[in-house]
Structures are given as structure tokens and as C-alpha cells.
């Protein structure tokens, strides 16, 4: 039988501590003991090691048993706490027990110490086991509560051949027909589209005896709906299927995906999408890879004189020009503010330059408040896979800024040199 015992001794007298240890050894224990006599020392000992038992003196110059007991309670430690002290009044002993001490033993009569320790250690084990059982029950209850709160819209019990043996519907509108018309029918009699997919899953569940999840969509009364189905094995080769309508979630996910990669104002791609596409296009087979950087001239003036609504209209008009003049495979995005960017895979500088000329010409033919739409444009091309695209992009931006300042002499052709 293991009689080892980790004892934290809260005691200022080394001799009194030795007496307690002597009594423990005399009763067959093999104690590992550390003696402390201040709050700081006790806190440090509690941090360093797990203890089986705390034995504390009641009165000490710098610390006392109630202080030690309070420290244990602060840390929510479930440790037997026994006060071993000199003769004091009965009222003090009662106070200590009310504060949470498990027992009180006088130093001049340690004969009860062994019995007290045995009892408190056993009770500590019972408390821990009860606490673990309660925690397991609490977790199970919480899990069941979560399951009930997340119950899906539809519940099926299917036979091995896919026959509906039981069906409960939280929202009957998700069904093709009334519940009573489905009972006794096979899934293939209800939906040829789902029959093959469902039967494959049923076979898999029966083979693995484990949960299988799938997602599918249906057109119900002209409306596209999305579902998540969970197939679980039941007795006698039956299958439980719980189905949740996830149409709203799918629509929200789609909306989030759109917002992540599109500019809300113009509807074209945003800078995040541009950067993601750069990763995809970072291959030799996409070379030469050109980029056009464009800046809308006069946007600030429009905002200041006509208002931001007019400025927004100018940006939307610019996006339409870029979409109309660029090719289907080109990736057009709003870079930020009044700047636009176009990625042109497998496009050399001359071709990119011609597209720039088309953009300029289209802008000159498009008027906003009786003034043509004007762009500053710059283009650069990546011809070597080892060439950092950041340098290509920077070159296109530099040329765009030069064009905006009117530095370039031949505006329609020199932006890509």
C-alpha cells in the first residue's frame, strides 16, 4: 500500500513540525514535507507542487491558520486542511471549523492525527470523484442542451432500402409533399436526384457504423434551397437522418465571399482579390504578365464641387469603361480611392499598351457633367518568373503618376516604355 504523503506544513516552529512528522512516520506514512510560515512562502509552495494535505498552526507571528485557509479558498483547492495548534479556547476552534478547516487537533495530543488524516484523505477522494461525476454530468447535460437547441428542421428514420419509416418535420414547407404521403415510400420514389446520393451514404453508414454528413440542394416550388444531412446508424440496419435547412447560411456565406473580394461601390473586384489572383498567376505559363494602373483625373474636384454622390457616379462610370474595354480574361479591380488596377495574363507590353489607348479613347467619348472622363495610366510587364512582381507594380504606379503630372510627352504610347 502506498503510504507516501505530500504535506505542506504551515508552522513557524521547526521543533513542532518535527513532532508532527515523527507522528506521521510512526503511523506508517512516508511524508514529503515543506514548512512555510508566511503567506508568500505558502503561495510559492502551492504553485510549485500538488499537495495531499495541509497542516497549519493556528497562531504564528507573521501568519496564522485562518490566513492560510483563506489562501487555499482563494485558489479553490480541495485539500484536507487540519489545524494542529496549542491549547486555545473552544470558540476559536469553532471559528476555524466554520471558516472551512476540516479538523482541529492539539499539539500535546497528536493521537487523533492519524485517524483524522485517513478520514480526510478518503473524504477528499470521495469529493473529487463526486465532483468529476458532477462535471461529467454537467458536460453531458450541456451537450444535450446544445443538441436540442440546434435540432434540424427535418427528422427521418429510414430502412436499409431507403424507405421512410418515420418522419418529423419542423418546417413541412421544406418537403415535396405532405408527411403522410412520404411514409412507406423509398427515397428514390420521392427524388430521383437524391436517390443515388442517399443510397451511397446509407451503404457507407451501415458499413462503417459511423456518422456521415453531406450537403445538397433542391429546387422546391421554384426556389433553390440548401440542406445539410446527417446520417447515423440505428439498430436493425435502420438509419437516422437529421436534416437542417441551411439556405440562409449558404446565402450569407456567399454574400460574405462576395464582400471579401468585391468593391461595394463599383461591383468590380477589390485589392484583396487582386492579391489572391497574383498568387494564382505566379507561374511561368502566365507570362508575360502585365499590369495596368489607372487613376481617375479630377475626382477630388468633382467631390468638392458637385458632391460625393457625383464622385461615386464617376467611379462607377470608370469601372464600366474598364469592364467594357478590357478582355474577359483580364482581372479588373478597384485598387483604392480613385485608383484602378488590371491584371493581364499572357499579355505583352504592346498589347497592354493598346488596351490603355482603348481605355483613354473610351474615356474621352464618355462625359460626366459635360466633361470627358480622363485617366492617368501606367503599365508594366513581368517577363521573367524570378522578377519580383512588386517591382513591376511599382513601375506601373510610377508611370501612372508621371502621366498624371503631365510629364510624359507622348501620353498615348510612352506609358509602357
C-alpha positions in Angstrom: 0.0 0.0 0.0 1.4 3.4 -1.0 1.8 5.5 2.2 3.6 8.4 0.7 2.1 11.7 1.7 2.8 15.2 0.4 2.3 17.5 3.4 2.5 21.3 3.3 3.2 22.4 6.9 2.2 26.0 7.8 4.3 26.2 11.0 6.8 28.7 12.5 8.4 26.2 14.9 10.8 23.7 13.5 10.5 21.5 16.6 6.7 21.4 16.4 7.0 20.4 12.7 9.4 17.6 13.6 6.9 16.3 16.2 4.1 16.1 13.6 6.4 14.4 11.1 7.5 11.9 13.8 3.9 11.1 14.5 3.2 10.6 10.7 6.2 8.3 10.3 5.3 6.4 13.5 1.9 5.7 11.9 3.5 4.3 8.7 3.4 7.3 6.4 6.3 8.4 4.3 5.8 12.1 4.3 7.3 14.6 1.8 7.1 17.8 3.7 7.7 21.5 3.2 7.4 24.0 6.1 6.3 27.6 5.4 5.5 30.4 7.8 4.5 33.4 5.6 1.8 34.0 3.0 4.3 34.4 0.2 6.1 31.2 1.0 2.9 29.3 1.1 1.7 30.8 -2.2 5.0 29.8 -3.8 4.8 26.2 -2.4 1.2 25.9 -3.8 2.5 27.0 -7.2 5.4 24.6 -7.2 3.7 21.3 -6.3 0.5 19.5 -5.7 -0.2 18.6 -2.1 -2.2 15.9 -0.4 -2.7 17.6 2.9 -2.1 20.9 4.7 -1.4 21.0 8.4 -1.4 24.5 9.9 -0.6 26.1 13.2 -3.4 28.5 14.3 -1.2 31.3 15.7 2.1 32.5 14.3 3.9 35.8 14.5 3.6 36.7 10.8 0.9 34.3 9.6 -1.9 32.3 11.1 -4.1 29.3 10.3 -7.1 31.4 9.1 -4.9 33.3 6.7 -3.6 30.0 5.3 -7.1 28.7 5.0 -8.2 31.8 3.2 -5.3 31.4 0.7 -6.5 27.8 -0.1 -10.0 29.0 -0.6 -8.9 31.8 -2.9 -7.3 29.2 -5.1 -10.3 26.9 -5.0 -8.1 24.0 -3.8 -9.9 20.9 -2.5 -7.3 19.9 0.1 -7.8 18.5 3.6 -6.9 21.3 6.0 -6.1 20.3 9.5 -5.2 22.8 12.2 -2.6 21.5 14.7 -2.1 24.0 17.4 -1.6 24.6 21.1 -4.4 24.8 23.7 -6.8 27.6 22.7 -10.4 28.4 23.5 -13.2 26.4 22.2 -14.7 29.4 20.5 -11.5 29.8 18.4 -11.7 26.1 17.4 -15.4 26.6 16.3 -14.4 29.7 14.3 -11.7 27.7 12.5 -14.1 24.9 11.6 -16.7 27.4 10.4 -14.0 29.0 8.2 -13.5 25.7 6.5 -10.9 23.8 8.5 -11.6 20.0 8.4 -10.5 19.3 11.9 -8.6 20.8 14.9 -6.0 18.9 16.9 -4.0 20.0 19.9 -0.2 19.7 19.7 0.0 17.9 23.1 -2.4 15.2 21.9 -1.5 14.0 18.4 -3.0 10.6 18.8 -6.0 11.6 16.7 -3.8 12.9 13.9 -3.6 9.5 12.0 -7.3 8.9 12.2 -8.1 12.4 11.1 -5.7 12.2 8.1 -7.1 8.9 7.0 -10.7 10.2 7.2 -10.0 13.4 5.4 -8.0 11.8 2.6 -10.8 9.4 2.0 -13.4 12.2 2.0 -11.2 14.2 -0.4 -11.2 11.2 -2.8 -14.9 11.0 -2.5 -15.3 14.7 -3.1 -13.1 14.6 -6.2 -14.9 11.6 -7.6 -18.3 13.3 -6.9 -17.0 16.5 -8.5 -15.8 14.6 -11.6 -19.1 12.8 -11.9 -21.0 16.1 -11.5 -18.7 17.7 -14.1 -19.2 14.9 -16.5 -23.0 15.1 -15.9 -22.9 18.9 -16.4 -21.0 18.4 -19.7 -23.4 15.8 -20.9 -26.3 18.0 -20.0 -24.8 21.0 -21.7 -24.1 18.9 -24.8 -27.6 17.6 -24.9 -28.9 21.1 -24.4 -26.8 22.3 -27.3 -28.1 19.4 -29.4 -31.7 20.3 -28.6 -31.2 23.9 -29.3 -29.6 23.1 -32.7 -32.2 20.5 -33.8 -32.5 20.4 -37.6 -35.7 21.1 -39.5 -36.3 17.5 -40.6 -36.0 14.1 -38.9 -36.2 10.8 -40.9 -35.9 7.2 -39.9 -35.0 5.1 -43.0 -34.9 1.4 -43.5 -31.9 -0.2 -45.2 -33.6 0.1 -48.5 -34.2 3.8 -48.0 -37.9 3.5 -47.0 -39.3 6.3 -44.8 -40.4 4.6 -41.6 -40.8 7.7 -39.6 -40.7 11.4 -40.5 -41.0 14.5 -38.4 -40.8 18.0 -40.0 -40.2 21.2 -38.1 -40.9 23.1 -41.3 -43.1 21.0 -43.7 -42.6 23.6 -46.4 -39.2 22.0 -47.0 -40.8 18.8 -48.1 -42.1 17.9 -51.6 -45.4 16.7 -50.3 -47.3 16.1 -47.0 -45.6 13.9 -44.4 -48.3 11.2 -44.6 -47.6 10.8 -48.3 -43.9 10.1 -47.7 -44.3 7.3 -45.1 -43.7 3.9 -46.6 -42.1 5.3 -49.7 -38.5 4.9 -50.7 -36.2 7.9 -51.2 -35.9 7.1 -54.9 -39.7 7.3 -55.3 -39.6 10.8 -53.8 -36.5 12.3 -55.5 -34.6 10.7 -58.3 -31.9 13.4 -57.9 -31.2 12.4 -54.3 -31.8 8.6 -54.6 -28.3 7.7 -55.7 -26.5 10.0 -53.3 -28.6 9.0 -50.3 -28.3 5.3 -51.0 -24.5 5.6 -51.2 -24.4 7.3 -47.9 -26.8 4.7 -46.3 -24.5 1.9 -47.5 -21.5 3.7 -46.1 -23.1 4.3 -42.7 -24.1 0.6 -42.5 -20.6 -0.5 -43.4 -18.8 1.9 -41.0 -21.4 2.3 -38.3 -20.5 5.9 -38.0 -21.8 9.4 -38.7 -21.8 10.6 -42.3 -22.6 14.2 -43.3 -23.5 15.6 -46.7 -24.8 18.8 -48.2 -27.2 19.0 -51.1 -29.6 21.5 -52.8 -33.0 21.2 -54.3 -35.4 23.4 -56.3 -38.6 23.4 -54.3 -41.5 25.3 -55.8 -39.1 27.2 -58.0 -36.8 28.3 -55.1 -33.3 26.9 -54.6 -32.8 25.6 -51.1 -29.7 24.1 -49.4 -29.7 21.4 -46.8 -27.2 19.6 -44.5 -28.0 15.9 -43.8 -26.5 13.8 -41.0 -26.8 10.1 -41.3 -26.4 8.0 -38.1 -26.6 4.2 -37.7 -29.5 2.8 -35.7 -30.5 -0.7 -34.6 -31.6 -3.3 -37.1 -29.9 -1.6 -40.1 -32.0 1.4 -39.8 -30.7 4.9 -40.4 -31.5 8.1 -38.6 -31.3 11.2 -40.9 -31.5 14.7 -39.4 -31.7 17.4 -42.0 -31.3 21.1 -41.5 -32.2 23.9 -43.9 -29.0 25.9 -44.4 -30.3 28.1 -47.2 -29.8 31.3 -45.1 -26.4 30.3 -44.1 -25.3 29.5 -47.6 -26.7 32.8 -48.8 -24.8 34.6 -46.0 -21.6 32.8 -46.8 -22.0 33.7 -50.5 -22.6 37.3 -49.6 -19.5 37.3 -47.3 -17.4 35.8 -50.1 -18.7 38.5 -52.4 -17.9 41.3 -50.0 -14.5 39.9 -49.3 -13.4 40.2 -52.9 -15.6 42.9 -54.4 -15.7 46.6 -54.2 -19.1 47.6 -52.8 -19.5 50.8 -54.8 -18.4 49.6 -58.3 -19.1 45.9 -58.1 -15.7 45.0 -59.5 -13.0 43.1 -57.6 -11.1 44.7 -54.8 -7.5 44.8 -53.8 -7.8 41.6 -51.7 -8.9 39.6 -54.7 -6.1 41.2 -56.8 -3.5 40.0 -54.3 -5.0 36.5 -54.2 -5.0 36.3 -58.0 -1.4 37.3 -58.1 -0.6 34.1 -56.1 -2.6 32.0 -58.6 -0.9 33.7 -61.6 2.6 33.3 -60.2 3.6 30.7 -62.8 5.7 30.7 -66.0 2.7 29.8 -68.1 1.0 33.1 -67.3 4.0 35.1 -68.6 4.2 37.7 -69.9 2.0 39.1 -67.1 1.1 42.8 -67.5 -0.5 45.2 -65.1 -2.2 48.5 -65.8 -2.5 51.0 -63.0 -5.1 53.8 -63.6 -6.0 56.9 -61.7 -9.3 58.9 -62.3 -8.4 62.5 -63.0 -10.4 65.2 -61.3 -12.2 63.1 -58.8 -11.4 65.4 -55.9 -12.6 68.4 -57.9 -15.9 66.6 -58.6 -16.3 65.7 -55.0 -15.6 69.2 -53.9 -17.8 71.0 -56.4 -20.6 68.5 -57.2 -20.6 66.4 -54.0 -19.5 62.8 -53.2 -22.6 61.3 -54.9 -21.3 62.7 -58.2 -17.8 61.4 -57.4 -19.3 58.0 -56.8 -21.1 58.1 -60.1 -17.7 59.0 -61.8 -16.1 55.9 -60.2 -18.9 53.7 -61.3 -18.7 55.0 -64.8 -14.9 54.4 -64.8 -15.4 50.8 -63.7 -17.9 50.3 -66.5 -15.4 51.7 -69.0 -12.7 49.3 -67.7 -15.0 46.3 -67.9 -16.1 47.2 -71.5 -12.6 47.9 -72.8 -10.7 45.0 -71.1 -10.9 41.4 -72.1 -12.9 38.7 -70.4 -9.7 37.1 -69.0 -8.4 40.3 -67.6 -8.8 40.9 -63.9 -10.1 44.4 -63.1 -10.1 45.7 -59.5 -10.5 48.9 -57.6 -7.1 49.4 -56.0 -8.4 52.1 -53.6 -9.8 55.6 -53.7 -9.6 56.8 -57.3 -7.1 54.1 -58.5 -7.9 51.0 -60.5 -5.7 48.1 -61.5 -5.9 45.5 -64.2 -4.0 42.2 -64.3 -3.5 40.9 -67.9 -2.3 37.3 -68.0 -0.3 36.2 -71.1 -0.2 39.8 -72.3 2.9 41.6 -73.6 3.6 45.3 -73.2 2.4 46.2 -76.7 -0.9 44.6 -76.2 -1.3 46.1 -72.8 -0.4 49.5 -74.3 -3.2 49.1 -76.9 -5.7 48.4 -74.2 -4.6 51.5 -72.4 -5.2 53.5 -75.6 -8.7 52.0 -75.8 -9.3 53.0 -72.2 -8.3 56.6 -72.9 -10.4 56.8 -76.1 -13.4 55.3 -74.3 -13.0 57.9 -71.5 -12.8 60.8 -73.9 -16.1 59.6 -75.5 -17.8 59.3 -72.1 -18.9 62.5 -70.5 -19.7 63.3 -66.9 -21.2 66.7 -66.3 -20.3 67.8 -69.9 -16.7 66.8 -69.3 -14.9 63.7 -70.7 -13.8 61.0 -68.3 -10.0 61.2 -68.1 -7.5 58.6 -66.7 -3.8 58.7 -65.9 -2.4 55.3 -66.9 0.7 53.3 -66.4 1.6 49.8 -67.5 4.5 47.4 -66.8 5.1 43.8 -67.7 6.7 40.8 -65.9 8.6 38.7 -68.4 10.7 36.6 -66.0 9.3 34.5 -63.2 12.2 35.4 -61.0 11.3 39.1 -61.4 9.5 40.3 -58.2 6.1 41.5 -59.1 6.3 44.2 -56.5 8.8 45.9 -58.8 6.6 45.5 -61.8 3.7 47.0 -59.9 5.8 49.9 -58.6 7.0 50.7 -62.2 3.4 50.8 -63.4 2.4 53.1 -60.5 5.4 55.4 -61.2 4.4 55.7 -64.8 0.9 56.4 -63.9 1.9 59.2 -61.6 4.2 60.6 -64.3 1.2 60.5 -66.7 -1.0 62.3 -64.1 1.5 65.1 -63.7 1.8 65.6 -67.5 5.5 64.7 -67.5 5.2 62.1 -70.4 5.5 63.7 -73.8 3.6 61.2 -75.9 0.8 60.2 -73.5 -0.8 57.6 -75.6 2.2 55.4 -76.1 5.0 56.2 -73.6 3.3 54.9 -70.5 4.6 51.4 -71.2 8.2 52.2 -72.0 
